[in-house]
């Protein structure tokens, strides 16, 4: 029997997001930039991994529905059907109880799935901790009603979300040049260095790959969170930025810098956020970017002044860029920044 910590980082994050945040497979797929089917596959396989011996004794056709039920992914009618099967099958109940023990930290009295007692002659279910004595008629899908987040995610789970979003942004942005940051102080599709102009004509461009990632942290009490990533396609390197910031005010924008100080900073461009405070874009990296110490985002007035305002919001040290994790044992890539 595996422990939760022995699951892959991606599986742990998915279980957290499903149970602590009450997300559906579909919503989580959009958040992470992967298909609903892939989210479902990872979640179900995680539960089998947590209790493989018990799972092997459950009818294969019922493992998926039971996993969905325990993760709050079924409609009311589907939940009723699953509970009926649990009532009939002692092995199914045993697996379900084992999983509830393994995932105990993510459940509270309001979202604990009910494991029914068996039919006449079946042994009674073991008693559980006090916090689980008053469950709702659980199993209903999170989509059956609006639900507030149930708890704070671990730093690892938050990182997985940001990395997944950046991975999708990197691949799409490098190919399609979408979500480009533009502002008179700097244009993120500006001139590239000579190396980036040297791609051979007529050859199909290589797929972009993320080669480094960096967390951007709040500066001097500012609010926000962000990730910078470097994506390489052939000889070209692009800096991808994604952040969640206080929504932009009228005549203000957030500007991205290669930064040493307020007087020694190179603008890569600026953009406003959307109404939710989402901010993203990309810029070509010249070969001398390493002479700067930081990647920074600042709040700037939209005017003709091209200098740094001194109102820094997020910052990350360039020397802290790290390579993304290697592929998982299952053959799929780890989530990128």
PLY file of the C-alpha trace (Angstrom):
ply
format ascii 1.0
element vertex 337
property float x
property float y
property float z
element edge 336
property int vertex1
property int vertex2
end_header
0.00 0.00 0.00
1.48 3.34 -1.07
1.28 6.57 0.86
0.05 9.83 -0.61
3.63 11.16 -0.70
4.62 8.28 -3.00
2.28 9.42 -5.77
3.72 11.51 -8.60
3.78 15.26 -8.03
1.12 15.71 -10.69
-1.19 13.12 -9.13
-0.80 14.65 -5.67
-1.66 18.09 -7.03
-4.72 16.75 -8.86
-6.06 15.00 -5.76
-5.56 18.18 -3.72
-7.33 20.33 -6.30
-10.25 17.93 -6.57
-10.82 17.47 -2.85
-9.61 20.69 -1.24
-10.82 23.05 -3.96
-13.87 21.08 -5.06
-12.98 21.27 -8.76
-14.44 19.02 -11.41
-12.37 16.97 -13.86
-13.39 19.31 -16.66
-12.59 22.53 -14.78
-9.29 21.15 -13.57
-8.35 20.12 -17.10
-8.86 23.72 -18.25
-6.84 25.01 -15.30
-3.92 22.69 -16.04
-4.16 22.82 -19.81
-4.78 19.10 -20.25
-7.81 17.10 -21.34
-10.64 16.08 -19.04
-9.89 12.45 -19.90
-6.26 12.86 -18.83
-7.27 14.39 -15.49
-9.70 11.52 -14.90
-7.04 8.96 -15.84
-4.46 10.46 -13.46
-6.93 10.75 -10.59
-8.23 7.18 -10.95
-4.76 5.69 -11.29
-3.68 7.59 -8.17
-6.39 5.90 -6.11
-5.47 2.49 -7.47
-1.83 3.17 -6.59
-2.76 4.12 -3.03
-4.35 0.73 -2.36
-3.43 -1.66 -5.21
-4.18 -4.96 -3.44
-7.68 -3.91 -2.44
-8.24 -2.38 -5.87
-7.30 -5.63 -7.62
-10.18 -7.38 -5.85
-12.76 -4.88 -7.12
-14.55 -5.49 -10.42
-12.55 -3.55 -13.00
-15.65 -1.89 -14.41
-16.41 -0.43 -10.96
-12.98 0.93 -10.06
-13.44 4.09 -12.11
-16.94 4.92 -10.81
-15.87 4.29 -7.20
-12.84 6.56 -7.66
-15.06 9.24 -9.20
-17.48 8.91 -6.28
-14.76 9.30 -3.67
-13.39 12.35 -5.49
-16.79 14.04 -5.71
-17.11 13.71 -9.48
-20.50 12.03 -9.87
-24.01 13.33 -10.34
-26.70 12.47 -7.79
-27.96 9.54 -9.85
-24.45 8.19 -10.45
-23.68 8.48 -6.74
-26.81 6.50 -5.91
-25.76 3.73 -8.29
-22.24 3.63 -6.82
-23.53 3.48 -3.25
-25.83 0.61 -4.24
-22.80 -1.28 -5.54
-20.81 -0.53 -2.40
-23.70 -1.87 -0.37
-23.61 -5.14 -2.35
-19.82 -5.58 -2.58
-17.66 -6.13 0.49
-14.44 -5.85 -1.56
-15.56 -2.52 -3.02
-16.34 -1.22 0.46
-12.95 -2.38 1.70
-11.14 -0.51 -1.06
-13.22 2.62 -0.50
-12.54 2.62 3.26
-8.83 2.12 2.65
-8.79 5.13 0.33
-10.67 7.30 2.81
-7.99 6.51 5.36
-5.22 7.41 2.89
-6.92 10.68 1.90
-8.22 11.57 5.37
-6.31 14.88 5.43
-8.30 16.22 2.48
-11.80 15.47 3.74
-13.91 17.31 6.27
-17.38 16.66 7.63
-18.94 18.45 4.68
-17.38 16.51 1.82
-16.76 13.01 3.15
-18.33 10.36 0.89
-20.72 7.97 2.59
-19.65 4.33 2.60
-22.90 2.40 3.18
-23.17 -0.64 5.38
-23.42 -3.96 3.60
-26.58 -5.87 2.92
-27.94 -8.28 5.54
-25.24 -10.61 6.81
-22.33 -8.37 5.84
-19.92 -7.25 8.57
-20.48 -3.70 9.90
-18.31 -0.86 8.68
-15.54 0.23 11.06
-16.11 3.46 12.96
-14.28 6.52 11.72
-12.98 9.64 13.40
-15.37 12.14 14.92
-14.96 14.72 12.17
-16.47 12.23 9.71
-19.57 11.27 11.67
-21.78 13.85 10.05
-21.16 13.59 6.30
-23.46 14.98 3.68
-25.06 12.65 1.19
-21.72 12.71 -0.53
-20.60 11.94 -4.02
-22.56 14.67 -5.74
-20.49 16.36 -8.39
-18.91 19.70 -7.63
-20.72 20.95 -10.71
-24.11 20.41 -9.04
-23.70 23.78 -7.33
-21.22 26.53 -6.73
-18.73 25.56 -4.08
-16.21 27.74 -2.31
-12.67 26.44 -2.02
-12.39 24.14 0.97
-8.79 24.77 1.96
-5.43 26.18 1.03
-3.37 24.17 -1.41
0.13 23.04 -0.62
2.96 25.05 -2.25
3.62 22.05 -4.51
0.04 22.01 -5.80
0.10 25.75 -6.48
3.38 25.31 -8.34
1.91 22.54 -10.50
-0.93 24.83 -11.55
1.39 27.68 -12.46
3.80 25.36 -14.28
1.02 23.80 -16.31
-0.32 27.21 -17.31
3.12 28.39 -18.36
3.75 25.18 -20.33
0.61 25.76 -22.35
1.42 29.43 -22.79
4.96 28.65 -23.89
4.03 26.19 -26.60
1.16 28.28 -27.89
2.82 31.64 -27.59
6.06 30.68 -29.31
4.19 29.17 -32.23
1.25 31.57 -32.54
2.70 34.70 -30.87
-0.46 35.04 -28.84
-0.82 37.29 -25.78
2.08 39.50 -26.86
2.95 42.32 -24.46
2.98 45.67 -26.26
3.55 49.18 -24.94
5.48 52.22 -26.14
8.16 51.61 -23.50
9.02 48.24 -24.99
7.61 45.72 -27.40
7.92 42.06 -26.58
8.17 41.12 -30.23
11.02 43.55 -30.79
14.35 42.84 -32.46
15.94 39.56 -31.54
19.67 38.94 -31.36
21.68 37.71 -34.30
21.51 34.08 -33.22
17.74 34.20 -33.36
17.84 35.43 -36.95
20.04 32.57 -38.10
17.43 29.83 -38.50
17.81 28.08 -41.83
15.14 28.90 -44.35
12.82 26.21 -45.55
13.28 23.97 -42.52
10.41 23.15 -40.23
10.89 24.79 -36.83
11.54 22.49 -33.89
8.88 22.24 -31.23
9.46 24.73 -28.40
10.62 23.33 -25.08
10.82 24.91 -21.66
14.45 24.91 -20.45
14.14 26.96 -17.28
11.60 28.22 -14.79
11.61 30.83 -12.05
9.13 31.89 -9.38
8.46 35.63 -9.22
7.85 36.77 -5.65
6.22 39.93 -4.25
8.52 42.89 -3.57
8.27 45.10 -0.47
4.76 44.13 0.56
3.29 44.11 -2.95
0.64 41.54 -3.77
0.80 38.97 -6.54
2.36 35.73 -7.71
4.04 34.83 -10.97
6.27 32.52 -12.94
8.87 33.24 -15.59
10.00 30.55 -18.01
12.54 30.32 -20.80
11.39 28.41 -23.87
13.78 27.47 -26.66
12.84 26.81 -30.28
15.85 26.12 -32.45
18.31 28.93 -31.67
15.62 31.26 -30.40
14.96 31.79 -26.73
11.80 33.39 -25.43
10.94 34.64 -21.95
7.38 33.74 -20.99
5.70 35.54 -18.12
2.48 34.59 -16.39
1.27 36.26 -13.22
-1.77 36.99 -11.11
-1.71 40.65 -10.02
-4.01 43.33 -8.70
-6.10 44.27 -11.77
-4.67 47.20 -13.69
-6.04 50.67 -13.04
-6.93 53.25 -15.66
-3.84 54.59 -17.43
-1.57 52.10 -15.67
0.17 48.94 -16.87
2.57 46.33 -15.58
6.00 46.39 -17.23
8.50 43.51 -17.46
12.19 44.27 -16.98
15.62 42.75 -17.04
16.68 44.47 -13.84
19.75 45.40 -11.80
18.45 48.63 -10.29
15.88 51.33 -11.05
18.52 53.10 -13.16
19.94 49.96 -14.78
16.96 48.10 -16.23
15.92 47.06 -19.72
12.21 47.06 -20.58
10.78 44.04 -22.34
7.35 45.57 -22.72
4.19 46.09 -20.75
0.53 45.17 -20.69
-2.58 45.55 -18.60
-4.17 42.62 -16.82
-7.63 41.30 -17.51
-10.43 41.95 -15.02
-9.32 38.96 -12.94
-5.74 40.21 -12.71
-4.27 37.65 -15.13
-1.13 38.89 -16.87
0.88 37.06 -19.50
3.15 37.53 -22.46
6.48 36.69 -24.06
9.64 38.40 -25.25
12.79 37.34 -27.13
15.89 37.03 -24.96
19.13 38.50 -26.24
22.43 36.81 -25.53
23.43 39.35 -22.86
20.38 38.93 -20.64
22.56 37.14 -18.05
24.28 40.43 -17.20
21.11 41.34 -15.32
20.38 40.01 -11.83
16.60 39.89 -11.89
13.42 39.47 -13.90
11.03 42.07 -12.53
7.50 43.36 -13.00
6.67 46.93 -11.98
3.58 49.11 -12.01
3.93 51.98 -14.47
1.92 54.93 -15.67
1.06 54.80 -19.37
2.98 57.85 -20.56
6.10 58.81 -22.47
8.46 58.15 -19.57
10.49 55.06 -20.45
12.30 54.80 -17.13
11.54 52.50 -14.22
8.98 53.99 -11.83
10.46 52.38 -8.74
7.11 50.70 -8.00
8.33 47.10 -8.14
5.71 44.36 -7.76
7.27 40.95 -8.53
10.90 39.90 -8.81
12.93 36.73 -9.37
16.69 36.26 -9.40
17.94 35.15 -12.84
20.57 32.84 -11.35
17.72 30.89 -9.72
16.31 29.71 -13.05
16.05 25.93 -12.82
15.50 23.23 -15.41
12.03 21.64 -15.46
11.65 18.14 -13.99
12.25 15.08 -16.21
9.42 12.96 -17.68
7.45 10.80 -15.28
7.83 7.03 -15.06
4.53 6.67 -16.92
6.12 8.32 -19.95
4.19 11.61 -19.81
5.99 14.90 -19.25
6.03 16.46 -15.83
4.12 19.73 -15.64
6.26 22.59 -16.77
6.34 26.05 -15.25
0 1
1 2
2 3
3 4
4 5
5 6
6 7
7 8
8 9
9 10
10 11
11 12
12 13
13 14
14 15
15 16
16 17
17 18
18 19
19 20
20 21
21 22
22 23
23 24
24 25
25 26
26 27
27 28
28 29
29 30
30 31
31 32
32 33
33 34
34 35
35 36
36 37
37 38
38 39
39 40
40 41
41 42
42 43
43 44
44 45
45 46
46 47
47 48
48 49
49 50
50 51
51 52
52 53
53 54
54 55
55 56
56 57
57 58
58 59
59 60
60 61
61 62
62 63
63 64
64 65
65 66
66 67
67 68
68 69
69 70
70 71
71 72
72 73
73 74
74 75
75 76
76 77
77 78
78 79
79 80
80 81
81 82
82 83
83 84
84 85
85 86
86 87
87 88
88 89
89 90
90 91
91 92
92 93
93 94
94 95
95 96
96 97
97 98
98 99
99 100
100 101
101 102
102 103
103 104
104 105
105 106
106 107
107 108
108 109
109 110
110 111
111 112
112 113
113 114
114 115
115 116
116 117
117 118
118 119
119 120
120 121
121 122
122 123
123 124
124 125
125 126
126 127
127 128
128 129
129 130
130 131
131 132
132 133
133 134
134 135
135 136
136 137
137 138
138 139
139 140
140 141
141 142
142 143
143 144
144 145
145 146
146 147
147 148
148 149
149 150
150 151
151 152
152 153
153 154
154 155
155 156
156 157
157 158
158 159
159 160
160 161
161 162
162 163
163 164
164 165
165 166
166 167
167 168
168 169
169 170
170 171
171 172
172 173
173 174
174 175
175 176
176 177
177 178
178 179
179 180
180 181
181 182
182 183
183 184
184 185
185 186
186 187
187 188
188 189
189 190
190 191
191 192
192 193
193 194
194 195
195 196
196 197
197 198
198 199
199 200
200 201
201 202
202 203
203 204
204 205
205 206
206 207
207 208
208 209
209 210
210 211
211 212
212 213
213 214
214 215
215 216
216 217
217 218
218 219
219 220
220 221
221 222
222 223
223 224
224 225
225 226
226 227
227 228
228 229
229 230
230 231
231 232
232 233
233 234
234 235
235 236
236 237
237 238
238 239
239 240
240 241
241 242
242 243
243 244
244 245
245 246
246 247
247 248
248 249
249 250
250 251
251 252
252 253
253 254
254 255
255 256
256 257
257 258
258 259
259 260
260 261
261 262
262 263
263 264
264 265
265 266
266 267
267 268
268 269
269 270
270 271
271 272
272 273
273 274
274 275
275 276
276 277
277 278
278 279
279 280
280 281
281 282
282 283
283 284
284 285
285 286
286 287
287 288
288 289
289 290
290 291
291 292
292 293
293 294
294 295
295 296
296 297
297 298
298 299
299 300
300 301
301 302
302 303
303 304
304 305
305 306
306 307
307 308
308 309
309 310
310 311
311 312
312 313
313 314
314 315
315 316
316 317
317 318
318 319
319 320
320 321
321 322
322 323
323 324
324 325
325 326
326 327
327 328
328 329
329 330
330 331
331 332
332 333
333 334
334 335
335 336
